[in-house]
Amino acid sequence: MDGELTLRAHYWDDAKALAAFMDFIRKIHSIDFSSWESSGYWDDAYTPFSFFEGDSIVSSVCIYMLDAIVDGESRRLAQLSGVGTLENRRRKGFSRRLTEFGLEWAEGKHDGVFLFADAGAVPFYHRCGFTPMIEHVETVAAPSIAQRPGIVKLDPGRPRDLDKIYEYAERRTPISHRFSVMNPKLVVFHALHRLRDHAYEIPDLETIIFFERSLGRLTVFDIVGERVPQLAEFYPYIADAGDKVIGFHFHADKLGLDDSKVVPLFGNNPFVKGAFPVDDPVFPFTSKA
Ligand SMILES: CC(C)(COP(=O)(O)OP(=O)(O)OC[C@H]1O[C@@H](n2cnc3c(N)ncnc32)[C@H](O)[C@@H]1OP(=O)(O)O)[C@@H](O)C(=O)NCCC(=O)NCCS
């Protein structure tokens, strides 16, 4: 059976193979990539390495090359993503081989490799020589102030709002001097999926902010604009009397915070391979593929 498999990479220009990939990701990860693709913001930097059997995929790995800023310097990072093997073909070494192919291709093109593992895949990454990391978030007590008007909810399902998010992301300034990722099309992906209902524009500040709140905790996922506004500038637009704590899913060094805390975040299972250029990272939420 395994002899009939064909290794294919870099095949986004083949519509049939792209459709097989979408189908595979839907089966393995229950994620529908088609809205990202049909929105026109699909990112070719998301590079597939797949074993095909006929027209369908048995096992696949993607390497997403990301432009990053680390301690103020430009860096390239390689994120492993979309890793999976059909259930009845597991434990035959397919994911390991594809991971090796992908990382060989990426060799010399990056300054660090990282990924986020589903809980069930943690033993696989250990077996393949990846090292677990502790992820962090930065938190601060919420100021007690009244909300001021001037925030506009965006609907990423509307092309006009999605284009706006992309334009802001393309012109954005790094969210942090310490660790930022600068892929505008990946911001669009998040806007279409997990952050679909959490996108807001503050026109006065020329900023887009992704946030949600639950049980007294305000979680800020990203702040996108040509300038990064300080907490004292943007919080009044999103303030709520029930907020107790604000958590930032990125290094918040540009927000002018007093007394912030960096606390471990569990559940996303980050792993790295070899040296990684950021110690104790707060992985930007919108860097996750
Ligand atoms: C995790 C997954 C990708 C592994 O794919 P696979 O093709 O079965 O992996 P391989 O056969 O290449 O395994 C490589 C090594 O990891 C080990 N391994 C794989 N899955 C394992 C598991 N669930 N528990 C323990 N070890 C595991 C294999 O035994 C092998 O070890 P060895 O080389 O020392 O013998 C696959 O189980 C899968 O698709 N899971 C569902 C989707 C998923 O979680 N994807 C990862 C998202 S981050």
The ligand as an SDF file (V2000), in Angstrom:
LIG
                    3D

 48 50  0  0  0  0  0  0  0  0999 V2000
   -0.0700   12.7980   15.8940 C   0  0  0  0  0  0  0  0  0  0  0  0
   -0.0790   12.2600   14.4660 C   0  0  0  0  0  0  0  0  0  0  0  0
    0.1270   13.4020   13.5080 C   0  0  0  0  0  0  0  0  0  0  0  0
    1.0800   11.2550   14.3250 C   0  0  0  0  0  0  0  0  0  0  0  0
    1.1180   10.8100   12.9750 O   0  0  0  0  0  0  0  0  0  0  0  0
    1.7560    9.4020   12.5850 P   0  0  0  0  0  0  0  0  0  0  0  0
    1.9050    9.3790   11.1020 O   0  0  0  0  0  0  0  0  0  0  0  0
    0.9820    8.3100   13.2140 O   0  0  0  0  0  0  0  0  0  0  0  0
    3.1720    9.5160   13.3160 O   0  0  0  0  0  0  0  0  0  0  0  0
    4.4800    8.6440   13.0250 P   0  0  0  0  0  0  0  0  0  0  0  0
    4.0530    7.2690   12.6300 O   0  0  0  0  0  0  0  0  0  0  0  0
    5.3570    9.3780   12.0830 O   0  0  0  0  0  0  0  0  0  0  0  0
    5.1090    8.6130   14.4610 O   0  0  0  0  0  0  0  0  0  0  0  0
    6.4470    9.0370   14.7520 C   0  0  0  0  0  0  0  0  0  0  0  0
    6.7850    8.5420   16.1450 C   0  0  0  0  0  0  0  0  0  0  0  0
    5.8520    9.0690   17.1000 O   0  0  0  0  0  0  0  0  0  0  0  0
    5.2050    8.0040   17.7850 C   0  0  0  0  0  0  0  0  0  0  0  0
    3.7980    8.3580   17.9650 N   0  0  0  0  0  0  0  0  0  0  0  0
    2.9310    8.7900   17.0300 C   0  0  0  0  0  0  0  0  0  0  0  0
    1.7190    9.0320   17.5970 N   0  0  0  0  0  0  0  0  0  0  0  0
    1.8570    8.7230   18.9020 C   0  0  0  0  0  0  0  0  0  0  0  0
    0.9630    8.7230   19.9900 C   0  0  0  0  0  0  0  0  0  0  0  0
   -0.3040    9.1170   19.8550 N   0  0  0  0  0  0  0  0  0  0  0  0
    1.4370    8.3210   21.2090 N   0  0  0  0  0  0  0  0  0  0  0  0
    2.7230    7.9310   21.3680 C   0  0  0  0  0  0  0  0  0  0  0  0
    3.6260    7.9150   20.3540 N   0  0  0  0  0  0  0  0  0  0  0  0
    3.1820    8.2910   19.1400 C   0  0  0  0  0  0  0  0  0  0  0  0
    5.3160    6.8140   16.8530 C   0  0  0  0  0  0  0  0  0  0  0  0
    5.2170    5.5950   17.5530 O   0  0  0  0  0  0  0  0  0  0  0  0
    6.6930    7.0380   16.2910 C   0  0  0  0  0  0  0  0  0  0  0  0
    7.6650    6.6850   17.2450 O   0  0  0  0  0  0  0  0  0  0  0  0
    8.9730    5.8360   16.8290 P   0  0  0  0  0  0  0  0  0  0  0  0
    9.5180    6.4690   15.5900 O   0  0  0  0  0  0  0  0  0  0  0  0
    9.8710    5.9580   17.9790 O   0  0  0  0  0  0  0  0  0  0  0  0
    8.4750    4.4840   16.5310 O   0  0  0  0  0  0  0  0  0  0  0  0
   -1.4110   11.5020   14.1640 C   0  0  0  0  0  0  0  0  0  0  0  0
   -1.7040   10.6510   15.2420 O   0  0  0  0  0  0  0  0  0  0  0  0
   -2.6120   12.3980   13.9150 C   0  0  0  0  0  0  0  0  0  0  0  0
   -2.8980   12.7750   12.7930 O   0  0  0  0  0  0  0  0  0  0  0  0
   -3.3560   12.7490   14.9990 N   0  0  0  0  0  0  0  0  0  0  0  0
   -4.5640   13.5810   14.8900 C   0  0  0  0  0  0  0  0  0  0  0  0
   -4.2640   14.9980   14.4320 C   0  0  0  0  0  0  0  0  0  0  0  0
   -3.2210   15.6630   15.2890 C   0  0  0  0  0  0  0  0  0  0  0  0
   -3.2460   15.6160   16.5260 O   0  0  0  0  0  0  0  0  0  0  0  0
   -2.2730   16.3330   14.6220 N   0  0  0  0  0  0  0  0  0  0  0  0
   -1.2320   17.1020   15.2600 C   0  0  0  0  0  0  0  0  0  0  0  0
   -1.7330   18.4770   15.4840 C   0  0  0  0  0  0  0  0  0  0  0  0
   -0.5310   19.4670   16.3000 S   0  0  0  0  0  0  0  0  0  0  0  0
  1  2  1  0
  2  3  1  0
  2  4  1  0
  2 36  1  0
  4  5  1  0
  5  6  1  0
  6  7  2  0
  6  8  1  0
  6  9  1  0
  9 10  1  0
 10 11  2  0
 10 12  1  0
 10 13  1  0
 13 14  1  0
 14 15  1  0
 15 16  1  0
 15 30  1  0
 16 17  1  0
 17 18  1  0
 17 28  1  0
 18 19  1  0
 18 27  1  0
 19 20  2  0
 20 21  1  0
 21 22  1  0
 21 27  2  0
 22 23  1  0
 22 24  2  0
 24 25  1  0
 25 26  2  0
 26 27  1  0
 28 29  1  0
 28 30  1  0
 30 31  1  0
 31 32  1  0
 32 33  2  0
 32 34  1  0
 32 35  1  0
 36 37  1  0
 36 38  1  0
 38 39  2  0
 38 40  1  0
 40 41  1  0
 41 42  1  0
 42 43  1  0
 43 44  2  0
 43 45  1  0
 45 46  1  0
 46 47  1  0
 47 48  1  0
M  END
$$$$
